[in-house]
Amino acid sequence: MPNKTAIGFIGLGQMGGSMAERLLADDVALHIHDPSPAAASRLVARGAIAHDSPRQVADAAAIVFACLPSREVAEAVALGPEGVAQGSAIRVHVEMSTIGKTCIESIADGLAARSIQTVDAPISGGPPAAREGRLAMMAAGPAQAVVQVTPWLARIGKQVYVLGDRPGQAQLMKLINNTLMATNLVAASEGLVMGAKAGLDAAVMFEVLRAGTGHSASADDILARVALPRSFDFGARLSIVEKDVHLGLDEATTLGVPARVMQAAAQIWDEAAQKGWGERDFSSILKLIEERGGAEVRRVT
């Protein structure tokens, strides 16, 4: 039996649970925490060790990963009274949440005061890619810490992209990615609804887009996956995408970059949220465009 490395993972939702599962191995003692015991039970059944708080995880593991739903939760997990900052074993905190540059900088400063390094490490690809180990992994932070965590990131995802030596640089890249995805998703939905209203078969439209210059991951990897079966179950809440779009627009404003197209798309996401769709799957944005356009994107035959 090989010597086991103690690794911590906090946040076992749709993304975090799948990523943590990929760290389960004979050479890893995986220490986990989630407010929901049910979220942890599947991993405990496979040998993970559940703890009652982030602090307890950080008492057990020198490297602790976190994948959390909001800035407020991320800050509490990192710096709160039962946060990882109070842990005795932790040396590197790997923040995988999408929380924006300002928030990750605040977390990094707070942890640095306790001699804990922060690696800014958001991910992209969605729940299907998380389950299959196909995520794009981003990393920014002190070079030594990035090198230390890269082998573990490589177990979780397909490719690790180093964005720089300062926490916040990876957050900016993730927000660029997510804001582009959200904008493309709205544009693709509008085009598909236009075709549906004119009587075009959805399956054929997706084939043409896949072969032509209108191809995008938003159309092919997301909308085609959910529209044809009418499942709308890609795996992330609409409210998460709306949050990321506004974080991205905030960064554009701070940098003085015009983002008029992104701002127009953000209004569509806001409209969906205002309809009470925040807990729906984010691919349901197509349904909103369908309602506005008076046509459904379906197979004709």
Phi, psi and omega in degrees: 000124182291157173298139184262138174266129179279120178237139177253149175216125182240127181100101189241043177283204184301322178273308185299319181298317180291322180291317179299323180299328181286349176270349178293121181197167182297336183262011183234132166259107188265118180255126190231158172211138171207143179300336180264114177302327180296325180295329182273339191298321182297321180285324177299321179298338180257010173114355177291158182249115183274144178232161186273351183203160173301323180301318180295323175299317182286346170282341186255335189230141179281332177244124181235124175266149175221134176227104195230160192276346186203166177299318183298315180293318180299317179295319180294318180294323182280312194242357182291172182300334175247026182275176183294337179300336181272357184287154183265341184257332188298138175235334180224128176253122183253105185267108183262356181289157174264102190228357178090161186294316183297318182293314181293326176295320178296317178297315181298319179295317180295320180286326179300327178295342177253017179062036177245127178274150180243131170250120177280111192220060176292165185229160180219142178144337178085171184304318179301318179292326178296318180294326186263001179073030183253012184294147167271124184254130177250150180211138173212138180158185179307134188305317182297319180292320178298316178299321183295322185266347184302318178300327179284321175299322181293334175287332184276317187234188186269323186214138178251123179249120179270121185263344181157185185256011180237125173305135185119329180291321177288324176301317180298316179297318180298319180291324173301312180301310186290325179291321175296317178301313182294322178292315178297325181295319177294313181297317179296320179298317180296317179296317181294320178294323176301314179295318180298320181291333178275359176097010180283145179284130183299319181299320180289320177302315180296322178297316181294316179298321180296328182270344188251188183282352176275004182299139172206155176298327180298318179284312190278310186280335184251297187293317179298327182293327186252333187286316184296316175276355183057042184268321180047058184220042183299322171129009177224148182287146178300323181298330179293316180293318178301317178300315182294322179300315182288326173298319178295318178295324176300317180294321178298318179297315180300322181276353180073031181258123176298139181219054187294322180292317177297321179296321178296319178295322180301326179297326178291317177296321177297320179299317179296318179295321180292339176280358181086022183266010186303327181272354177285163174298142185295338177294348177294353176302330176299320180298323178297314179296323177298317178298317180293325185267346178072035177204151178250140180277100184220167168293139178280323180237000000 
